[in-house]
Amino acid sequence: EAELLKIVAMAGESAASNVGALTAASRDLWYSSRAKLLADNTSAASLEKVERAMFGVCLDDLSPITPTEVGRNALNGKCNRFFDKTLQLVVFENGKAVFLGEHAKSDGSPTARLCNDVLTKIATGGLDYSIPVVAGTKATRAVSALPLSATSVAAEIAAAEAYIEEEWAAHNWRAVYEPTATSPFPIHVPIPRS
């Protein structure tokens, strides 16, 4: 919890460049933008840390209420998502959370199973929230900023955000509940516009 609070404090109130939006745009746009970011040593080091991470945690200041709002905001490329990450946990300000699984690196079945197991453990009180401390080690890791120089890709970010808006406008997305006795959690699926 202390590390997450440090991250929130480091983020402050200012909005950073939405480099993650590039991962929601076309692969060609992301490829050329990534090459520009890698040309800057600071951005390259930050990008490597993001790409090497096992998963991402996205802390949002949004507070969606309905399942449709939660689903739409989870997939919102204008927020701090990095859609090339295999696994992302999105946590909203109001405590709602969403698990995103990128399908290219992880088959849907194991990803869905992981999500279901975690949610079931949370719902049944089966998680051990204690932090084990191994002798001679620290239970926490240092939190540091990941600076990205986005000035070289500002136009590409704007294009990616416009692309995302066009995609949202072209679809009528809403949540559909499919609860069962063994999986009482909602499953979000897109419903095509008629």
Backbone hydrogen bonds in HBPLUS format (Angstrom, degrees):
<---DONOR---> <-ACCEPTOR-->    atom                        ^
c    i                          cat <-CA-CA->   ^        H-A-AA   ^      H-
h    n   atom  resd res      DA  || num        DHA   H-A  angle D-A-AA Bond
n    s   type  num  typ     dist DA aas  dist angle  dist       angle   num
A0005-LEU N   A0001-GLU O   2.97 MM   4  6.27 155.4  2.04 152.6 159.3     1
A0006-LYS N   A0002-ALA O   3.00 MM   4  6.27 146.1  2.12 141.8 151.1     2
A0007-ILE N   A0003-GLU O   3.04 MM   4  6.35 153.0  2.11 145.1 151.9     3
A0008-VAL N   A0004-LEU O   3.03 MM   4  6.34 160.0  2.07 149.0 153.8     4
A0009-ALA N   A0005-LEU O   2.96 MM   4  6.17 160.4  2.00 146.4 151.8     5
A0010-MET N   A0006-LYS O   2.85 MM   4  6.07 155.3  1.91 149.7 156.7     6
A0011-ALA N   A0007-ILE O   2.94 MM   4  6.15 148.7  2.04 148.0 156.3     7
A0012-GLY N   A0008-VAL O   3.21 MM   4  6.50 149.5  2.31 145.6 152.5     8
A0019-VAL N   A0017-SER O   3.01 MM   2  5.74 134.2  2.23 102.9  90.1     9
A0021-ALA N   A0018-ASN O   3.11 MM   3  5.66 149.7  2.20 111.5 119.3    10
A0022-LEU N   A0019-VAL O   3.00 MM   3  5.74 151.1  2.09 119.7 126.8    11
A0023-THR N   A0020-GLY O   2.95 MM   3  5.48 145.1  2.07 112.9 122.1    12
A0024-ALA N   A0021-ALA O   2.98 MM   3  5.30 155.7  2.04 109.0 116.9    13
A0025-ALA N   A0022-LEU O   3.32 MM   3  5.29 155.1  2.39  98.1 105.4    14
A0030-TRP N   A0026-SER O   3.09 MM   4  6.39 166.3  2.10 155.5 159.2    15
A0031-TYR N   A0027-ARG O   2.84 MM   4  5.95 157.8  1.89 148.2 154.8    16
A0032-SER N   A0028-ASP O   3.09 MM   4  6.30 168.2  2.11 152.0 153.6    17
A0033-SER N   A0029-LEU O   2.98 MM   4  6.07 157.1  2.04 147.6 154.7    18
A0034-ARG N   A0030-TRP O   2.79 MM   4  5.81 157.5  1.84 149.8 156.0    19
A0035-ALA N   A0031-TYR O   3.13 MM   4  6.34 153.6  2.20 142.9 149.3    20
A0036-LYS N   A0032-SER O   3.25 MM   4  6.55 150.1  2.35 138.7 145.7    21
A0037-LEU N   A0033-SER O   2.97 MM   4  6.32 157.4  2.02 151.0 157.3    22
A0038-LEU N   A0034-ARG O   2.86 MM   4  6.08 155.1  1.92 151.5 158.5    23
A0039-ALA N   A0036-LYS O   3.20 MM   3  5.22 141.6  2.36  96.7 107.6    24
A0040-ASP N   A0037-LEU O   3.17 MM   3  5.67 157.0  2.23 111.3 117.7    25
A0044-ALA N   A0040-ASP O   2.78 MM   4  5.91 158.2  1.83 158.4 166.0    26
A0045-ALA N   A0041-ASN O   3.01 MM   4  6.18 156.2  2.07 146.1 151.1    27
A0046-SER N   A0042-THR O   3.10 MM   4  6.38 160.3  2.14 149.2 154.4    28
A0047-LEU N   A0043-SER O   2.81 MM   4  5.95 165.1  1.84 155.0 159.6    29
A0048-GLU N   A0044-ALA O   2.96 MM   4  6.08 152.6  2.04 143.1 150.4    30
A0049-LYS N   A0045-ALA O   3.19 MM   4  6.47 152.6  2.27 141.5 147.9    31
A0050-VAL N   A0046-SER O   3.05 MM   4  6.40 158.6  2.10 152.0 157.7    32
A0051-GLU N   A0047-LEU O   2.89 MM   4  6.09 166.3  1.91 153.5 157.4    33
A0052-ARG N   A0048-GLU O   2.88 MM   4  5.94 145.5  2.00 146.3 155.1    34
A0053-ALA N   A0049-LYS O   3.16 MM   4  6.12 127.8  2.44 138.5 149.1    35
A0056-GLY N   A0087-LEU O   2.88 MM  31  6.33 154.2  1.95 141.7 149.8    36
A0089-LEU N   A0056-GLY O   2.78 MM  33  6.22 155.8  1.83 152.6 158.7    37
A0058-CYS N   A0089-LEU O   2.77 MM  31  6.05 163.6  1.79 149.8 155.4    38
A0091-VAL N   A0058-CYS O   2.80 MM  33  6.08 167.9  1.81 166.3 168.5    39
A0060-ASP N   A0091-VAL O   2.90 MM  31  6.12 172.1  1.91 158.4 161.0    40
A0093-GLU N   A0062-LEU O   2.96 MM  31  5.75 141.1  2.12 157.9 165.2    41
A0070-VAL N   A0066-THR O   2.91 MM   4  6.21 161.7  1.95 158.4 163.9    42
A0071-GLY N   A0067-PRO O   2.89 MM   4  6.08 165.4  1.92 149.0 152.9    43
A0072-ARG N   A0068-THR O   2.88 MM   4  6.04 168.4  1.89 153.8 157.2    44
A0073-ASN N   A0069-GLU O   2.93 MM   4  5.99 163.2  1.96 148.1 153.1    45
A0074-ALA N   A0070-VAL O   2.88 MM   4  6.00 142.5  2.02 144.6 155.3    46
A0075-LEU N   A0071-GLY O   3.23 MM   4  6.47 150.7  2.32 146.2 152.1    47
A0076-ASN N   A0073-ASN O   3.28 MM   3  4.81 162.5  2.31  96.4 100.1    48
A0079-CYS N   A0076-ASN O   3.22 MM   3  5.80 165.4  2.24 115.9 119.0    49
A0081-ARG N   A0079-CYS O   2.89 MM   2  5.73 139.0  2.06 103.0  92.0    50
A0085-LYS N   A0082-PHE O   2.85 MM   3  5.85 169.3  1.87 136.8 139.4    51
A0102-GLU N   A0086-THR O   2.78 MM  16  4.61 155.6  1.84 128.0 136.0    52
A0088-GLN N   A0100-LEU O   2.91 MM  12  5.01 151.7  1.99 149.6 152.0    53
A0100-LEU N   A0088-GLN O   2.74 MM  12  5.01 174.8  1.74 158.1 159.9    54
A0090-VAL N   A0098-VAL O   2.75 MM   8  5.05 167.4  1.77 160.7 162.6    55
A0098-VAL N   A0090-VAL O   2.78 MM   8  5.05 152.0  1.86 145.2 154.1    56
A0092-PHE N   A0096-LYS O   2.79 MM   4  5.34 173.0  1.80 169.0 170.9    57
A0095-GLY N   A0092-PHE O   2.93 MM   3  5.38 159.8  1.97 120.5 122.7    58
A0111-THR N   A0107-ASP O   3.41 MM   4  6.55 166.2  2.43 154.6 158.5    59
A0112-ALA N   A0108-GLY O   2.82 MM   4  5.87 164.8  1.84 155.2 159.5    60
A0113-ARG N   A0109-SER O   2.91 MM   4  6.02 154.9  1.98 148.5 156.1    61
A0114-LEU N   A0110-PRO O   2.90 MM   4  6.09 159.9  1.94 147.3 151.9    62
A0115-CYS N   A0111-THR O   3.07 MM   4  6.32 167.5  2.09 150.5 153.5    63
A0116-ASN N   A0112-ALA O   2.88 MM   4  6.05 166.6  1.90 151.3 155.2    64
A0117-ASP N   A0113-ARG O   2.85 MM   4  6.01 163.2  1.88 154.1 158.4    65
A0118-VAL N   A0114-LEU O   2.98 MM   4  6.19 164.5  2.01 155.1 158.9    66
A0119-LEU N   A0115-CYS O   2.97 MM   4  6.15 173.2  1.97 157.6 159.6    67
A0120-THR N   A0116-ASN O   2.88 MM   4  5.97 155.4  1.94 147.5 154.7    68
A0121-LYS N   A0117-ASP O   2.95 MM   4  6.13 158.6  2.00 146.6 152.3    69
A0122-ILE N   A0118-VAL O   2.94 MM   4  6.22 156.7  1.99 152.2 159.0    70
A0123-ALA N   A0119-LEU O   2.91 MM   4  6.08 165.0  1.93 149.1 153.2    71
A0124-THR N   A0120-THR O   2.93 MM   4  6.04 145.2  2.05 146.5 155.4    72
A0126-GLY N   A0121-LYS O   2.75 MM   5  4.51 142.9  1.88 142.3 145.7    73
A0125-GLY N   A0122-ILE O   3.36 MM   3  5.29 160.9  2.39 100.6 106.1    74
A0137-THR N   A0134-VAL O   3.02 MM   3  5.65 150.2  2.11 151.5 148.5    75
A0153-VAL N   A0150-ALA O   3.00 MM   3  5.30 149.9  2.09 108.3 117.7    76
A0157-ILE N   A0153-VAL O   2.88 MM   4  6.16 152.7  1.95 155.6 163.6    77
A0158-ALA N   A0154-ALA O   3.06 MM   4  6.32 161.3  2.09 148.5 153.1    78
A0159-ALA N   A0155-ALA O   2.97 MM   4  6.22 154.1  2.04 143.6 151.0    79
A0160-ALA N   A0156-GLU O   2.83 MM   4  6.07 153.6  1.90 146.6 154.0    80
A0161-GLU N   A0157-ILE O   2.88 MM   4  6.14 160.8  1.91 154.0 158.7    81
A0162-ALA N   A0158-ALA O   3.00 MM   4  6.21 152.3  2.07 144.4 152.0    82
A0163-TYR N   A0159-ALA O   2.94 MM   4  6.16 154.1  2.01 145.6 152.8    83
A0164-ILE N   A0160-ALA O   2.95 MM   4  6.22 156.5  2.01 149.6 155.6    84
A0165-GLU N   A0161-GLU O   3.04 MM   4  6.28 158.5  2.08 144.9 150.3    85
A0166-GLU N   A0162-ALA O   2.96 MM   4  6.24 155.8  2.02 148.5 155.0    86
A0167-GLU N   A0163-TYR O   2.96 MM   4  6.25 155.0  2.02 149.3 156.0    87
A0168-TRP N   A0164-ILE O   2.98 MM   4  6.28 161.3  2.01 153.4 157.9    88
A0169-ALA N   A0165-GLU O   2.97 MM   4  6.17 158.5  2.02 148.1 154.2    89
A0170-ALA N   A0166-GLU O   3.09 MM   4  6.24 134.1  2.31 139.7 151.2    90
A0170-ALA N   A0167-GLU O   3.18 MM   3  5.16 132.1  2.42  94.7 107.4    91
A0171-HIS N   A0168-TRP O   3.24 MM   3  5.52 164.8  2.26 109.6 114.3    92
A0180-THR N   A0183-SER O   3.03 MM   3  5.00 160.7  2.06 115.1 121.0    93
